[in-house]
Amino acid sequence: MLNRIFKLEKHGTSVSTEILAGVTTFITMAYVLAVLPAILSTTGMDKEAIFFATCLSAGLVSIAMGLIVNFPIALAPGMGLSAYFATIAAQAGGIPWQTALGIAFVAGLVFIVLTVTRVRQVLVDAFPASLKHALVIGIGFFITIIGLKMSHLVTLHAHLGPSLDMITVSRGIADLSFFEWDLTLGSLSKPDTLLAVIGLVITSVLIVLRIRGAILIGIILGTLIGIPMGLTNVNNIHFSLPSIYSLDLGVMDIRAALKLGYISIIFTFTFVGLMDTFATLISAANKTGVINRSDGSRLIGKAMFVDAVGACFGAFLGVPALTAYIESMAGVSAGGRTGLTAVVVGILFLLSLILSSLFILIPNAATAPILILMGVFMISSIKEINFEDFSEAVPAFLTIIIMPLTYSIANGISAGIIFHVLLKVVSGKWRDVHWMMYILMLLVVTKLAFFS
């Protein structure tokens, strides 16, 4: 039955491989269940309601992605946009969180319109191959940076620059621009850093030895090793289902969100969400080979529609901006090729309503090695970029390097778009540029000029 529904043989995969890939993706995403309530609760939202809405929305929409699109991509509230949501809806002087949810819902409606009118699908055809491969590589580095920071293998230190003295600081007029920032290696004397290194070694060895399920085994072993190190807390395991009445169903204030003063916020939500989702779907399509299939554009279009509806559904349940997760690449790297992977992820999110403590106890240091290794899996696309042609090489390079260094997928894509169009025009190759790229460049420049 599963083979018939998901066409497993056609995609060269099996039930066991897809289940393993789904579990792997879920475990690398499980941090959202602990982190998101902590972030959004700063707005005055209830933590239990956030947790319930996260599990329910991520579970149902990921299952929809698997059944409708047959694509191994899981969805959950986006961490970047959730952080932005918390910033604009902060209790100290921010807009009401109900209004912020309304803004997220309106942005989701914009996504639906762009998808139904096939504007988002045109983007797939408009992007040059070099930038598509650059997206894969940049996201790989981006995920690696996340893993390095989660494990504290790389730490960021700030110190006063020569232009600022302590008297100025004491008067409370210091600015971040006066500080100098240094990236340094973390210390193995810290338990989480040590566990991450151990997990990185174990997982790398398992992969080299071609052990089936190496990524999942690495996470499990890292979690077990974390028990005597005091990083895996096994004392808070409990089984309970939160009350349905804790959900903030339909409390979003759409009327307030449509005020003229919030247009820039809606634009930011739409732009960043559009770019993040686009990059993730293209990366997965490249990795799984879907991008080269005759029905590739149609499948990506369907995936974008599910993603757009998910954005609205999440806001209705009480969480902002459901989006395709870059951590899905962990499952793809583990062999996931069909929607069965996404369905498994969705089921695990629904089960986590009861078993949440089991999943949340996995320490960041146990999942960080997997994120670090994603860069290795995804950098292979670099051989597809023509570095002999600088009009192709420069936009691709800037996309790759800016994405992790600015901690923003949207920034990397924006740089790639601008320089692709600019260099093609000045080199007399303007006919090689898809018309949509000119529109995107205009939107990017507008965003940078007026809505930064």
N, C-alpha and C positions, 0 to 999 in steps of 0.2 A: 504493500500500500504506500509506504513512504517513498519507495523507488518510483512509483507511478506519479505521485504528487509532486515530488521535487526533482524528478529526472536525474537520479543519482548516477546511474550508469553513463548517461550521456555526458555528464560533467566529470567523469572519471573519479568518483568519490564513493564513500560507503557510509552506512548509518553510523558506525562506530567513529569514523573520522569526523563526521559532522557534529556528533554529540560532543566529542572531545574538543573540537574547535569552539563550539558554543559555550562549554564550561570554561574554556580558557579565556574567551572574550569576556564572559561575565565576571570572572575573578579579577581581570585587569580593570573592569569598570566598577567593581563593588565599592571602591572608595567613595563613589558619589553618594552612597547611602549614608555615609558618616559625615562627609564634608558639606554636602548641600544644605542639610538642616542647620549646620553651624553657620554657614554664610547667610542664608535667607532669614534666619531668626533675628539677625541684627536689625531687620526692618520692622519688627514687631509681630511677625508671623509665628504661628505655633509650630514647634519642632515636630510634634507627632503628626500634625496635618501635612507638613512638608514631606516627612518620611513616607506616609501613606500615599500621597499624591505621586511621589517619585516612583515608588514601586509599581503602582497601578498604571500610570501613564507609560513608563518605560516598558513594562511587561506587555501591555495590550498593543502598543504601537510597534514594538519589535516583532511580535507575532504577526501583525498585519503586514509588515515588511516582508517577512518570510513567506507567508501564504499568498499574498497578492503579487509580489514582485519576484519571489524566488531568488533573493539576493542576500548574501551573508553579512548584512550590515545591521547593527543594533542601534537603537536610539534611546536617548535619555535627555533630561534637561542639561543644556550646555553649560559647562562650568564658567567659560569666559563671559557669556552673556548673563549668567546668573550673578557673577561678581559685579557686572555693570548694573544689573537690576538692583542689587543691594546698595550700590553707590547712589543711584538716583532716588531710591526709596528709603534712604537712611532715616532713622528716627529723629536725628538731630537736623531738622531743617529740610528734609527731603520731601518729595511728593508722597502722598499716601500709597501704601503698597497695593491697595485695590486698584488705584489708577495705573500703577506700573504694570499690573497684570493685564489691565485693559489695553495698554500700549503693546504688550507682548501679543495679545490676541489680534489686534489690528495688524501688526507686522505679519502674523500668520495668515491673515486674510490676503495681504499683499502677495505673500508667497503663493497662495492658491491661485490668484489671478495670473501671476507670472507663469505659473505652471500650466494652467488650462489654456492660456494663449500661446503656449509653447515657447515663451521667451527664454525660460530656463533651459529648455532642451536645445535651443539654438546656441546657447553658450557652449555646450559640449562640442558642437561642430566648429564654433568660432575660435576656440582656443587652439593655438598651434601645437603641434606634437611636442616641441621642445619645452614649452611651458607646462604641458601635462606631465611630462617626465620630471620636470623641476619641482612640481607640486608634490609628487611622490617622495622625492629625495628630501625636500624641505620639511615635509611632515615627519619623515623618518628622523631627521635631526631634532625637530621640535619635540617629538615623543622622547627621544634620548635625553634631551635637556630636562624634561619633566622628571624622568627617572633619576637622573643625576641629582636634581634638587630634592626629590622626595627622600632619597637615601642619604643626603648630605655628603655625597662623594665630592660634590662641588659646592662651595659656600661663597656667599657674596658679603664682602666687608666694606663698610664705608668709613672714611676718615676725612678730617677737615683739610681742605685745600689751602694753599698759601695765601689765598685772597681773603680769608676770613679768620678772625681771631676769636678767642673764647669770650671776650667782652661783648662782641656783637651777638654771639650765640646766647649769652645770658640775658640779653635784652629781648630775646624772643623774635628776632627778625631774620633768623637763618632761613635759607632757601636750599632746596636739594641741589641746585646747580653749583653751590659752593663746595659740595662734597666730591671727593674722588672715590671711585669704586674699584675694588679689586676682586677678581675671581681667584679662589685658591682651592687646592685639594683639601678634602675633609680629613679628619683624624680617625684612625682605626681604633683609637681609645674610646670612641663613642660606640655603644652597642648597635645602634641602627646602621651606622656606616659599616661596621664589621660584618653584620648579618648580610647587608647588601653585597659586599664583596664575596662572601661565602656563597651566596645564592648565585651570583654572576659566574663564579668558577664552576659550581655544580651544573648549572643550566648549560653553560658553554660546552662542558665535557660531554653531557648527555646528547647535545645536538651534534657534536663532532662524531660521537659513537653511533649516531643515527638511531637513538633509542626512541621508540614510538611514544608520543605524549611527553616529550622532553620538557616543553614549556610548563605544562600542568604539573608534572612531577617536581620541577624546580620550585614552583610556588608552594606546593604542599610541604616539601622538605624544608623550605625556608620558614614556613609557618611553624613547623614542629621544632626546628632548631631555635626559633625565637622564644619558645616556652621557658627553657632554663635561663635564657638571657634576659627574661623579664619584659620582652617585647610583645609576646602573644598572651593576652589576658584571657585565661580559660575560666575565670571565676564568675564572670557575668553572663554565662550562657543561660538563656531562658527561652520559653516557647509561649508566645501569646499573639493574638490577632488584635490589632488596633480597632477601635470603634469606627464604624462608617460615618458616625456623626462628627468625627474629628475633621473630616474633609471640608475644605473651604470651597464647596461647589458653587460655581457661578457667581462668586462675589466680585469679580472683576468689574471695574467701573469704565465701561466703553465710552459713555457720553463725556466723561471728564477727560479721557485719553485723547479725544478728538479736538481738544482745544488747540488753537493756533500755536500757542507757546510750546507745545510738545512735538511739533513737526520734526525738529532736529533729532529728538530722541527716537521717534519712530523710524526716521531715516537711518540712524545708527544701528538700531535693532535689525532693520531689514538688510542693510548693507553687510554687516558683519555676519549675520546668520546665513545670508545667501552665499557669501564667499567661503565660510567654514564648511557648509554642507556640500557645496560644489567641489571643494578640494578633496573632501573625504570620499565622496562618491566616485570621483575620477580616479583617485588613488586605488580604491578597491577594484574598480572596473579594469584598470591597467594590470593590477596584480593578478586578478582572476582570468584575464583574457577576454572579458565581456566587451571591452572597448573596441576590440577588433572583429566582433561578430556582426553579422548582418542586421540582427535585431538589437544591437547594443544601445543605440540611441533611444529606442522605444522603451527598453528596460530601465534605463537611467531616468527617462521621463516619468515612468510609473513610480520609481523610487522617490523622485522629487515630489510627486503628488502626495505620497504617503507621508513624507517628511513634512510637507506644508500643512496637511490636515493634523498631523501630530503636534505641530506648534500651537495650533488653536486648541486642540484637545487638552494639552498640558496646561494652558492658561485657564481653561474652564475648570480643571481639577484643582488648580491653585499653585502651579509651578511655572516658571517662565521658560519659553523657548526650547522645546524639545528639538533635538537635532541629531544627525548621524554622528556617531562617536568615532574619533580617530583610533580609539583603542580596539575597534573592530578589526584592525589590521593584525592584531595579535592572533585572532581566530583564523583570519585568512592565511597568515603565515603558518598556522598549525594544520592547514589543509582544508579549511572551510571553503566550499565553493557554491553552496546552494542556500536557499531560504531555510533549510532545516537548522542551520547554525543559528540564524536569527530567532527562530521559534524556540530553540533550547534556551537562548538567552532570555527571551520573554518569559518563559515558564519559570526560570530560576528567579527572575525579578518578582513574579507573583508569589512564589514560594517563600521568598525572603520576607514577606509580610509576617510570616510565622517564625522563620528560621533566621531572622535578621542578625541575631547575636553571633551565629556561627560564621556568617560571611564578614561581618564587621570586625571580628577578632583578627582577621588576616592583617598583619602589620604592613605598613607602606614599604618597609625594607624588604619584604618578601616579594612584592609585585614590582618594585623598582627595577630589578635586574632584567625583567622581561621587557619593560619599556626601553631600557638602554639598548637591548639587543635588536629592537625594532629598526634602529638606524642601520644595522648590518643587513637586515633582510631587505630594506627598501632602497639602499644606495645603489643597488645593481642597475637601476634605471639610468644611471649617469652615462653609461656607454651608448645610450640611444641619442644623446645630445651632440649635435655637430659643433664642436668647439673651434673648428676651422673658420666658421662663418660667425663673425663677431655680432652680427645683427641677431643671431640666434643665441650665441653664447652669453652675451652680457645680460639680457633679460632673464635668462635661465639662472645664471649665477646669482643675480640680485634677489631673485625669488627664493633661491635656496638659502642664502646667507642671512637675509633680513628676517625671514620667518622665525628662526630660533633665537636670533640675537635680540629682537624686539618682543619676543614672546607673543607673537600675533600672526596667525595664518593670513588674516586679511591684509596686513601690512606687506607681507611677502608677495601676495598676489597683485596687490596694487602697484608695487614697484615693477613687477614683471610686465604688467599691462602697459604702463606708461613707456617704459624703455623699448618694448617690442614695437609699439606703434611709431614712436619717435625715430628709432634707428632704421626701420623699414622705409619710412617716408624720406629721410635725408639720404638714404642710399639708393633712392629711385625705385624701390620695390613696393611702393604703396599699393599696387594692385594685388600683391600677395596677402594683404591684410584683410581679414573678414570685416564686413561693414559693422558687425556687432562690436568689434574691438574698438572702433572709433567711439561708439556710444559709451562703452565701458570706461574708456580713458576719460571722457568728459565727466562721467559720474564720479570717477576716482578723484579727479582734480577738484571737482565741486566739493566732494567730501573733505578733502585735505584743506581746502581753502576756507570753508565756511562751517564745517561740522566736526572739526577735530576735537 
